[in-house]
Amino acid sequence: MSLLFLAHRVPFPPDRGDKIRSFHILQYLAKRTPVHLVAFADDEADFDPPAVLTDMLATCTILPRSKSQKRAAIEALASGKPVSLTAFASPAMQAAVDRILPQVGGVYCFSGQMAQYLSDDGPPVVMDFVDMDSAKFAGFAEDMRGPMRWMMRREARLLGDFERAVAARVSACLFVSEAEAALFAGGGAKGRVLAVENGIDSVKFDPAANDLNLAIDHPPGEGRGPIGEVAVTARRPRPSTSPNWTPAFAGGDGMSEANDFPLIVFTGQMDYRPNIDAVTWFARDILPLIRRQRPAHFAIVGRAPTPAVQALAGNHVTVTGAVDDVRGWLAAADVCVAPLKLARGIQNKVLEAMAMARPVVASTAAAEGIDHADTLRVAGTARHFADQVIALLDAPDSAAKLGADARAQVLRRYGWDARLAPLDSLLGLIA
């Protein structure tokens, strides 16, 4: 049986949360059956996919998506649909799907936006919602006022109705954690609702990996080492690969602080609102509490930082922009943090830091979907978060043990093949 893999963005490179999940699932399925990929492009590079992606596929169809958010919002208000659907509505995509559907025996639909292209009389569908997006927009609404609160509440309500309608007509609905699956089922969804958790490539994310190109000669949890080919200093920062932005660094004593003081690291896509809110909260409310008791430098590592994120750069904060390899920053961190106030499912950034044997302090929301067996430090308030970070910085031996225990838990619990094994029976596949 061949499959159609339908995705809202090309699942390569696996360098952000949704693309990490979609790439590993695609790779898993392609080892078992011919797979036809149909996906939207995020940028021009997506139209020239590398052989590492195309060689595993039966066919590869990548289509542009150029509709602006303003146009999508207008269409949504006029049609009574959620913006999440009108933003991804495309006659060309529908034509591509309709052309391939007669050739396949099943569909793996990745992300709720793509469910609008499924037909009632087509082959069986496994719907991977990943997270419950309607709940995410309901959370956004709580932090907004005026027209934007109304818009977010509208999106949550309409998207929730759509998600439940999809669930009633597909073979199974998948979510990235038991908590997300339970939330969806408890909200009145009918049909088969399952959790298929994310895994982690523990060979790639290994502090002893040969391709890290690091020369860390200090005990875990202490001091600094080169990151990639460039040391972490403002004079020689890890260069950004962003085409339209250069990392911002402040003057004064902060010019050497990133190399001299304990390093606290956050990684993530920096135009994603929950990540923006997280680093803003940490830089403005948590870091000052830490620095009253302990000198420390905060690095925000990730592509596409918005102006609001760039504005956080200063004497005690580095904003890197895109980096070639996030593992170097993780390996050099004394503490990794995930201070997300709104988090759905399993946070890949947390699993990656755990796999790299780093001590991690996570918010309650960021830790919720992870079976960490107490190998994370979890905090709910700014004061508690700061205290947890300070305690790790003050006790490097304990921090190193926590990181080692975190990696051991990842190895026990989060291998990709083990996490994705339920797909074999769901899709009738043979390894």
N, C-alpha and C positions, 0 to 999 in steps of 0.2 A: 504493500500500500504506500503510495506517495502522499506527501502532505503539502498543504499551503501554509507557509509561515507568514502571517500578516502582522506588520509592526508599524508603529507610529513614527519611528525613526530607524535608520539603518543601524543594526546591532554591531557596529564596529567603528572605531576601536572601543574595547570595553573599558572605558575610562571615566564613566559616571554611573550612578546607581542603576538606572533602568537598563543601560546598555551592557553593564556587567551581567545582569540577570539574563537579558535576551540573548546575548552572545553565547553564554554557556548552555542555555537551553537549546538554542539552534545547533550548536556543536554536538550536543548529546543526541538530538533527534537525527541529525545528518549521518551519524555513525550507524544508524539503524534502518534508515529508509531514505529514498530520494526526497529532497525537500526543495520546494519552489519558494523563494523569498520574494515578497512584494512589500516595499517599505517606502516611506517618505525620506527625502534627503534633509539633513540639517544645514549643510553648507555645500559649497562647490566640490570639496574634496570627496564627498560621498558619491559623486557621479563617476568616480574612477576607483572603484573598490579594489583592494589588494587581493592577490591570489590566495592569501591565507583565508579569506572569506569566500571568494567565488569558487575555489576548488572543491569546497565541501558541498556545493549546491548543484541541483539539477538545472535550475534557471535562476536568474537574479534580475528583478525589475525594480528600478529605483526612480521615483517620480518627484518632481519639485513640489514644494508647498510654500507659496509666496503670499498667502492671504494675510493681511495685517490684522492685529487684534481689534482695531477700530472697526474694520469691515466685518469681522466675525461677530462683534458685539451687536452691530446694527442688524445683521442677518438673524442673530439669535432673538433679538427683541421683536423683529417683524414676524418670525416664524413660530415663536413660542418654544424654541428649542434651547438647550443649554449651550453656552459659548464653547464649551469643550468639544461639542460635536460640530458646530458650524466652522470652527477654526480648522478642522481637519476634513471638512466636506470637499470632495473633489470628483467631478465627473470622470476625469482621467483615471483616478484610482479605482472608481467603480467599474470602469471598462476593463482595467487590468485584472481585477479580481474575477469578473464575470468570464473573462477569457480562460483563466486557469482553473476555475472551479470544476468544470467537467472532466479535467484530467486527474483529479486527486480523489483519494478516498477519505480524507479528513482534513480538518483545519485547526491550526494552533493560532489563536488570535491573541496577540500581545498588546495589552492596554485597552481600556474601555472605549477610547475614542474611535477605535477601528471596528468596533462591533456594528456600526451603522452600515458596513459593507456586506454583512452576512445575509443570506437569504433563508427563508423558512423551509424551502424544499431542497436545500443543498446538502452536502455531506455532513457527518457529525462534527461538532465543534467543541474543542476545549478552550474555554475563555479564561485567559490569565489577566485578571484585573490588577494584579500585583498588590496595590493598595486600594482601599475604599476611598476613591476620590471625592465622593459626595461628602464624606465625613471631614475630609481635608478642607473643603470650601466652607463647611459649617464652622470649622475652627477659625478660618480666616475672618469670617463674619464677626466673631466675638471681639476681634481687635480693631474693628473699623467703625466708622460713624457715617451718617448721612447716606447719600446715594450708593456709595461703595458697599456699605453694610447690606442694603437692600439687594444689590446685585449679587453679592456673595450668597446671601440666603436663597435668592432665586436659583442660583446655580446649584446649590446643594440640594434643593428640593427637586428640581427637574432632572438633575443627574441621578439622584437616588431613584426616581421613578424609572429612568432608563435602565439603570443597573439591574433593578429587580425584574424588568421586562426581559432583559437579555438572559438573566439567570433561568427564567422559566422555559426557555426554548433551546438551551445548549445542553450538551452531555454532562459537563461539569464546569464549575467555576473555581478558579484557583486564586489563592492569596498567599502573600509572602510570609505570613505568620499565623499561628493559631488564634492570636488575639484579633487580627483583622478578619479572619474567617468567622469567628464567633460574633463579632460586631455586625457583619453582613447578614449572617443567618438570623441573628436576634432582631434585625430590623425588618423582618418579614419576607426575606428572599426565599423563594421556592427552588427546589431542585437540589442537586448535589453540590455541596460547598466544601472545599478541602483546602488545607494548607500545604503548599510545597515550598519549603523554605529555601532561601539563598544559601549557597556554599561559599567557599573561599579557596583560591588557588594557593595552598600552603607551601607549594614548591617555589612559586614566584615570590610570594610574600613570606620570605624566610630571612631572618637577620644574618644567616650564614651563606646566603646565595652568592655564587661567584660573580654574577653579572651586576651586582650593586655598584661596583667601582668605588667602594668606600675604603677608607683607611682609618677606621675608628680604633684607636689604640687606648681608649680609656674604659674603665669599668662601666657596665650598664648603669644608666641613671646618673652618670657624672660627666660633666664637661662636654666638649664638642668634638666633632670630627668633620672631615670634608664631606660635602654633600655632592655626589656625582664627581665632577671634575673641579668644582668651585667651592671654596669654603663659604660658610654662612657669615658673611660680613657685608655691611652696606657698601664697602669699597669694592668688593667683588661678589655681588649677589648672584644667586642662581638666575640666569637670564630668563626673561619671559619669552614664550613663543607666541604670545598673542600678537596678531598682525597690527593692532591699532592702539596698543597701550604699553607703556614702559613702567616697570615697578616704581612706586613712589617711596622715598626714604627721607626722613627728616634729618636735620643737622644736629649739632651738639654732641653730647656724650653718647647718644644713641647710634652714632656711626659705627662704633665697635661693640655696642652692647650685645648684639645678636650672637657674637662669637664668645663673649666673656661671661655672660649670665646664663643661668638655666633657661632652656628653651621649651616653651609650651607651644604645641602645634595643633592646628585645626586644618583638616583637609575637606575639600568639597567643591562642587560646582557653585561659583560665587555670583551667579545671576539667578539662583533659585531662592525664593523668598524665605523659606524656613532656615536656610544656611545664612542668609543675610541677617535675619533677626538674631540668629545664634551668635555670630561673631560680634554683632553690635552690642548685645547684652554682655558678652564676655569682656570686650574691650572697655566698655563704659562703666560697668557695674562690678564685675568680678576681678579683673586685673588690678584695679587700684587697691582693692582689699588685700590681694596677694602681695603687692609691692610695698605695702606698709610694713610687712614683716619679712619679706624676702625679695631681693632683686630678681627679676625675671623678665624675659622677652617673649612676646607672643607673635607667632608667625601664622598668617592666614594664607594657606596654600591651595590654589585652585584657579581654574580658568575663568575668564569673563567676569572679573570683579566689576560690579556696578560702581557708579560715582560715589554712592553711599559707603561702599566697602573701601574704595580707594581713599576716601576721606578719613578713615580710621588710622591710616599709616602715620607714624610719628616716631618719637624717640624710643618708645617701648613697644611699637607694633610694626611688623613688616608685612606688606601685602605683595605676594610674589607674582600674581598673574599665573598663566599657564606654565607648568614645568614639564620637563621631558620625562621625569620619573619620580613619582611621589614617594617611592620607597626610601629614597635618600633622606628626605625630610623626616619620615617616620623613624628611620634608624637613628637620626641625630637628636630626636626629641627626648627630653627628660620626662615629660608628661604629654600625652595626647588628650585632647578634650573634645567632647561632643555635647555642647550646651544647648541642644535644640529644645525649644519650647513646644513646637509642634513637629511630631515625627510619626510617620506611618510605617508599619511593618518593621523589617530588619534593616538597620543602618550598615551599609557596606563599609563605610569609613571606620566604624567601630571594629568590625571583623578584621579589616586590614591591619589596624593598629594592634589588635590582639595577636594576629598571626605573626607580626613583626616583634612580638615579645615586649611591647611597650606597656607601661602602666597607663591605664585609661580612667579618666573621670568623665562620667556621662550623666546627663540629665535623666530624670525619671522617664520621660517620654522616649529618649534615645535608647535607653536600656531595655525598655519594656518587651520588645519582640525577641530578645536574645537570651538564649539559655546559657548564661555566663557562669553559673555555679559560683557566685561570689568572687569571680576573678576581675570584676569591674568595681570601681568605686562609684556609687550612685548618689546624686545630690539633687535636692529640689529647690533650694533657694540660693541666692547669690552668696550669702554668708557661708552656707554649708558647702557650696561648690569651692569657694576660696579655701576653706579650711581643709578640704580633702586634697586639693592641689598642694597646699603648703606642707601637709603631713607627708606627702610623697617626696617632695623636694628636700625635706629635712631628714628623710630616712632612705638614702639611696639603696641600701641593701634590701629593705622591705619592698621598695619600688621595683627593684630588679626581680625579686621573687614573685611579686604580683604579675609582672610581665611574663615571666617564664610559665607561671600557672595559666595565664590567659592563652598563651600559644598552645599549651598542652590541651586545654579545653577545646580550642579550635580544631586541633588534630583529631580529637575524639568525636567531635559533634558535627563538624561543618565541611566535610568533603563533598565536592559537587556531585560525584556519581551516586553517593549514598542519598543525598538530598533529592536528586531528580529521579531516582528509581521508580517512584509511583507512576511516572509518565508511561512506562512500558505497558502496564495494564490498562491505563486510561485510553491509550491510543492503539492498543493491540500490536505493540512492537516487540521485536526480538533482538536482543543485544548481538 
